[in-house]
Amino acid sequence: MAKPGKNKTENHPIRALAPAGDPRFPWSSSTVYTVCFFLSLACYGLTLGHDFVLDDALVITQNQFTQKGIRGIPEILSHDSFTGFFGEDKNLVAGGRYRPLSLVFFAIEHAVSGAPWLHHLINVLLFGLTVMIIFGFLRTALARIYSPDRANWIAGLAALLYAVHPIHTEVVANIKGRDEIQAFLFGLATLWISWKPRPGLLRGSASLVCFTLALFSKENAILWLPAGWLAYIFLDRQDWVTATRKISLFIVPAFLFLSVRALVFRQILDSPLPMEWLNNPFLKITDGQYILCSASEKWGSILYALAYDLKMLVLPYPLTHDYFPNHFPLKKLSDPSVLLSLLIHLGAFVVAWRNRKSMPVLSFSILFIYTSLLLTSNVFFPVGILFSERFLYMASFGFCLGVAGWSYQFIQTVNKPALAIILLLIFVAAALTLSRGRAWKNNLTLFQTDIRVSANSAKINNALAGELLALAASQKDSLGKIKLAAEAEGRLTKALQIHPLYSDAWLQKGNALFYQGRFDESILAYRRTLALYPEHTHAKANLHLALREEGKRQGEKLGRTDLALQYLSQAYSLKPDDFETLRLLGVAHGVNRDNQRAVEFLEKALALQPGNAAVLFNLGTAYFNSGNAPKGREFYEKARLLDSTLFIQ
């Protein structure tokens, strides 16, 4: 029998301070695990019927490495995660992106089935497993400082809150969010497996493998080093030296990952960031040019965005996938909202410090939130955007734990009524998550939903216009096509009012005008695109089509042959081997009585389509008009054999 004063609480003084008479935890661990898993499935099961959406194109549908299936894995491991989409290494964001493990899974899944349901299913299953691990880890960790009942209450509430928190919808419903899911799942599993004072060889090896998988899922998994250190300090009640020693084991896989990453990115690390508004949150557009914002605007916006992170953890409404420029404008350090944000941050750290002994769970939760935001805060390097919901996927663990610990006080004193209120809040959060999940059905649904929140976003106006134009292209009814194109044009006009240097919006505006038959206006839009992006291949191809169609319109509908020839000549200079351009030039020169040029262009057109009866007929006419009757009869005869109706007057 242990001697008085030598029980386990001596090494864990916080447990000794835990109030006596904690309400009994009425459910078995297996029951809670089951509820956690199936609640997660209930919140996101509807995504199994969803399509590929948004950034899924980057990593799956338009990623040439992923599309190769298992054969693409070597290329996935040896390139930037976006190279398979762009076709070349591009440094669009600071330091590049190396997240090969999620793409490896996508490639394997694609080899099994190219349908989106399998990818969605695995996202949901991994999320459910994550919620289970949250409960397992917390009940193990909190049992060091609290009674088993209290540890189970807080762990169970935290896991349920995490399962239903609406901020996770983007990560789970968007297949591309797998990198976040895997990084968090494997990172937390690392901590749980290694939590024993002496985990042993098997558990130690397993934890190292888990941390390696987390790192190769997404770079931000490296934050589990400081986060784990905080967990050992606050939840395991270790001193700083012991906590440092325990976490130092995981420096080995971190070094391995960073070494591999350095080898992969050796050619693009020094590439400058693009001076483009949508990929750099600290740019402004002044007098038609990009300029860097001031230091006051940069740091003011960073502080404000961090406070916005906290706001969205507490009140995740309204949600949108688009937080690009103009969702909230740049703010100076002197702005009242920035000063308030600074007070909130300082207050949070004061609370964490003052309660580090009496309320270690609260202190850990606060510090964990800020730690998890280190790499996405733009403090150390720009990440291309000031805020995104996926940035909070890891941080929300700290938030849910803090809320669970705080809520427990009410369960302890008020008991059943308090528990009923908390469960009602969980139900409401689950309902919001389900509602938000429906928006991720497909791109059109997502953009039409989120435009209500991000009305002043150039990016989402452009994206919605793109979906409307895709629908227009598939319309057989010309009036339906024109209506959709006109709606798209309105969205693009707004996008360009917000961001006049947006080359993709100019391109799509050209397309919208083209579908409406306003070819002369579409030509101006395509030329504007090329002025901003001279090597834009789609703009060049579409400009050629617009010039050709405007030339055809001028000649056939308006009878302005000289103008028709001007447009067609410009189209020819862009694409000299296009059959229709050559045919139209031949006809226009013939109408203009320049028979020699007519013969020249019609001969070129015939070389591309030797069996085209209309070209043979027009060529015969051109030869007759130029005085070469034998040649004219020869081509007339060839045309008659193919299509005699050409000679019916």
PAPA-320823 format. One record per residue (C-alpha): x negated, y, z negated. Coordinates in steps of 0.001 Angstrom, whole numbers, plus 500000, padded with zeros to 6 digits. Last residue first. Layout:
! residues N
XYZ;...
This chain:
! residues 649
529526528653609203;528523525029608709;524788524722609237;523858524161605592;526502521426605432;524167519151607406;522031518435604354;518941516211604607;518944515472608342;520020519056609078;517065520466607038;514561518467609067;516225519636612278;516159523253611159;512465522872610312;511565521733613816;513924524244615463;512145527115613678;508751525762614574;509737525674618221;511321529175617946;508217530985616673;509306534600617161;509002535766613525;512784535588613123;512819531966614308;510000531100611892;511824532745608983;515066530929609884;513289527582609943;511726528387606579;515153529216605182;516509525841606406;513536523890605102;513835525723601754;517527524847601534;516868521192602424;514346520600599630;512523517377600499;508981518736600451;509394520231596964;506038521697595827;504608522027599339;507952523462600424;507581526325597929;504149527162599318;505526527110602874;508382529356601713;505902531860600300;503847532195603498;506850532042605843;508497534950604029;505240536871604042;505084536575607840;508796537337608138;508664540710606405;512223541496607495;513275542599603962;515774539735603950;512899537410604821;510702538916602119;513498538302599619;514025534697600807;510326533849600539;509998535575597186;513009533633595919;511527530323597037;508123531104595499;509718532091592174;511859528938592219;508891526673592853;506626528022590123;502973527636591149;501975531294590965;502956531664587304;502161535056585782;501326536799589066;504420535245590639;506674536730587948;505178540166588653;505823539658592378;509390538574591608;510082541753589631;508741544035592367;510347541983595149;513764542285593536;513293546029593215;512654546278596963;515544543941597748;518176545862595839;521255543938596997;522864544118593542;523905540499593065;521402538520595154;518366540805595117;518506542544591763;519797539420590038;517071537217591532;514406539697590501;515904539829587017;515816536029586917;512169535880587964;511066538612585575;512922536911582713;511418533514583544;507878534914583681;508403536762580415;509554533492578866;506318531707579790;504144534589578588;506099534916575326;505839531178574722;502066531265575247;501427534109572779;497846535062573630;498385538836573565;500077538865570116;501319542366569272;501356543676572854;502492540222573951;505585540429571754;506345543935573049;506118542612576614;508610539905575682;511011542502574281;510695544719577380;511386541750579663;514428540861577554;515860544299578304;515563543758582083;516989540245581728;520242541199580061;521903537926581086;523198537309577569;520893534313577150;517965536548578142;518880539148575515;518772536517572780;515494535127574143;513864538568574177;515067539056570624;513427535748569822;510072536965571075;510418540290569268;511253538394566066;508168536218566529;505959539299566932;507085540977563705;505420544392563922;508703546300563395;509352544547560042;512524545827558384;514043547382561503;512717544386563402;514607541928561199;517757544044561562;517560543942565352;516873540235565115;520047539562563149;522113541567565626;520513539749568559;521422536414566986;525085537419566923;524833538444570582;523193535109571442;525999533220569705;528645535132571656;526768534782574955;526480531018574540;530148530666573681;531079532711576757;528847530529578935;530502527317577733;527976524510578018;526380525459574711;523102523755573739;520964526855574244;523388528884572133;522977526483569214;519198526914569367;519787530659569612;521866530593566424;519122528617564658;516483531131565725;518676534045564644;518896532488561185;515106532312561036;514661535923562157;517104537213559565;515385534940557049;511928536349557799;512878540007557993;514354539800554503;516806542522553583;519831540220553363;517994537859551045;520906536869548800;523669536632551400;521103535489553979;520585532477551711;523785530657552636;523603531196556396;519917530259556335;520466527059554378;523478525950556406;521637526571559680;518491524835558490;520209521669557308;521955520321554210;519816522445551857;522774524645550874;524490521617549349;521737521377546746;522709524772545351;526141523477544398;524720520322542842;522189522371540885;524897524751539708;527012521786538542;524025520316536702;523435523652534969;527091523725533885;526844520147532535;523662520978530638;525402524022529156;528294521787528066;525803519369526492;524343522261524505;527802523390523353;528736519838522295;525464519477520394;526179522684518506;529685521467517590;528246518075516477;525387519287514254;525725522877513012;522472522846511047;520191520332512750;521839520687516135;521344524434515879;517639524135515048;517300521633517871;518147524351520371;514788526067519737;512828522888520370;514904522105523450;514484525658524757;510705525449524327;510550522026526000;512680523221528900;510447526282529380;507224524316529221;508521521841531798;509801524770533857;506213525857534465;505520522781536610;508361523418539063;508081527192538690;505893527859541726;508462525907543768;510921528753543260;508638531172545090;507225534530544082;504612537050545172;503815535466548540;500731534639550601;498702532974547865;496443535935547147;493418535146544978;492579535267541264;495575537202539950;497895536179542798;500113534442540183;500168531129542040;496960529660540604;497536530773537004;501249529965536877;500891526641535040;498847528354532343;501528530984531764;504225528370531230;501957526151529116;501135529071526808;504803529690526086;505634526015525612;502611525359523392;503570528220521087;507172527018520882;506083523434520162;503587524614517557;506219526406515441;504689526962511981;501063526704513010;500900528516516373;503791530794515429;501844534077515312;499825533231518414;502718532152520641;504877535092519542;502036537529520257;501474535914523660;505139536303524573;505184539911523364;502224540773525578;503981539282528590;507280541018527799;505536544352527180;503796544064530553;507118543382532249;508630546469530607;505734548539531929;506305547009535370;510034547814535273;509219551380534232;506936551854537301;503562553293536293;501685550192537383;503105550642540868;505697548343542386;505727546676545803;509249545913546953;511460543070545720;512954540724548249;511362543208550651;508422540993551525;509077537225551229;511247535654548553;513126533324550910;514352529936549707;517175531614547837;518581531368544329;520791533898542563;520477532928539805;517978530863537876;518574532610534527;515961531658531929;513379530185534284;514230532806536883;513640535610534387;510287534165533397;509096534078537006;510444537621537476;508168538665534630;505238537203536558;506430539024539693;506441542340537792;502884541855536586;501701540947540089;503600543872541640;501974546344539251;498599544793539946;498880545268543703;500699548592543645;498142550140541289;495269548720543347;496727550443546413;498350548546549276;496298547347552216;497283548741555615;499137547183558532;499912549547561397;503001551051563040;502718554374561223;502476552593557858;503319548933557313;502199547740553881;500068544787552871;499678543218549454;502033540278549924;499869538746552687;501345536075554922;504564537825555912;502829541185556362;500091540019558702;496441540996558353;495318537397558547;492985536296555749;489353536228556802;487649532923557599;484881532083555123;486528528886553884;487171527746557452;484265525536558489;483431523708555226;487074523001554514;487013519191554595;483674518906552800;484746521370550109;487955519416549558;486013516211549040;483793517924546479;486763519583544739;488501516212544446;485470514435543040;484784517266540579;488374517071539340;488103513274539119;485068513705536806;486391516697534843;489069514380533469;486842513050530706;486402516632529473;489974516605528131;489093514540525077;485908516457524296;487643519810524627;490442518704522312;487869517473519782;485999520792519851;489148522903519650;490553521055516666;493264518490517262;496862518977516157;498181516485518752;500978518810519864;499263522182519604;495574521544520310;495869518321522333;498674519848524400;496655523016524981;493749520932526321;496182519088528554;497385522399529988;493783523589530495;492920520406532477;496442519945533831;495796523102535846;493832520931538283;497218519704539485;497475523054541305;495544521547544212;498369519305545339;498832515564545883;495101514814545945;494838516312542462;497746514297541079;496380511057542544;493026511732540866;494813512435537587;496676509141537817;493482507196538560;491740508784535573;494710507941533342;494659504325534512;490952504047533760;491460505343530222;494457503064529706;492425500027530766;489214501001528966;490792501918525646;493172504761524781;491398505708521548;493421508502519945;496415507469522110;497580510192524478;495681508946527554;498685507348529242;500930510301528416;498469512938529643;497837511185532948;501572510561533378;502052514345533099;499590514929535924;500925512068538063;504483513414537889;503479517074538264;501277516551541313;503708514050542834;506743516322542561;504876519391543808;503475517539546848;506926516047547499;508301519554548034;507988518966551800;511156516894551555;513156520018550664;515933518908548308;513568518046545428;511275521082545517;513958523582546508;516411522335543883;513981522513540979;515103526008539865;518591524589539258;517535522959535947;519511519703535695;516791517093535162;514557519482533220;517335520188530753;517903516455530312;514197515843529679;513928518711527189;517049517544525335;515738513989525051;512276515059523888;513722517461521301;516143514891519877;513614512051520047;510958514025518171;513525515031515552;514535511436514990;510941510170514931;510013512794512283;507826515610513527;504124516299514100;502692513170515691;506140512017516812;506100515042519096;503559513436521423;505244510053521839;508773511465522139;507359514076524511;505576511608526793;508480509228527185;511077511954527714;508981513723530338;508153510358531908;511869509674532415;512329513071534059;509424512306536402;510902508927537334;514115510670538377;512078513107540462;510224510220542082;513531508530542923;514959511747544384;511919512446546565;511843508779547645;515470508954548743;514903512211550631;512041510683552628;514164507613553402;517183509717554399;515189511833556881;515163509196559652;511858508203561253;511901504884559468;509149502510558322;506276504201560174;507715507547559091;507567506365555478;503879505526555872;503164508919557444;505171510725554761;503246508900552027;499943509941553600;501313513469553921;502054513532550170;498538512288549445;496742514742551726;497351518002549916;494502520256551109;495703523793551820;493447526617552998;491243528777550775;493475531842550873;496411531387553231;496687531248557011;493230529725557382;493955527760560532;492403524422561447;493774523366564825;496818521626566252;499151523908564302;501248521128562792;498591518466562219;496277521192560965;498688522155558174;497328519777555518;493776520892556268;491878517977557769;489972514779556919;492549512847554893;495374513516557338;493129512521560247;492366509148558613;496119508680557836;497336509184561408;497306505499562372;499691504781559472;502403506832561138;501366508751564229;504078511306563488;502283512256560285;499176513258562224;501099515181564905;502984517251562349;506138518528564027;508706516369562189;506656515660559082;504368518113557282;504961521487558892;508418520597560251;509549519705556728;508890523376555971;512517524365556684;514833521359556640;514905517728557796;518518516612557540;520614515889554485;522634512750553777;520290511553551043;520481515087549620;523811514187547982;521953512067545435;520307515172543977;522157515959540749;523585512462540284;520187510879540893;518634513062538201;521469512162535832;520802508532536697;517175508686535633;517637510709532463;520630508598531381;518645505386531854;515635506683529921;517971507882527172;519629504480526913;516274502688526869;515147504924524004;518146503929521900;520807506498521116;522076507955517816;519159510192516806;519835510664513116;520103514228511938;516857515409510313;517266515125506549;513981516617505395;512653519711507039;509375519362508953;506554520950506942;504741517633506446;504941517108510191;503133520402510633;500328519205508372;499296516374510735;496135514862509272;497658514676505817;500931513464507309;499426510045507832;499517509073504179;496585509508501822;498191511711499186;499497508784497196;497562505612498029;498683503431500881;500000500000500000;
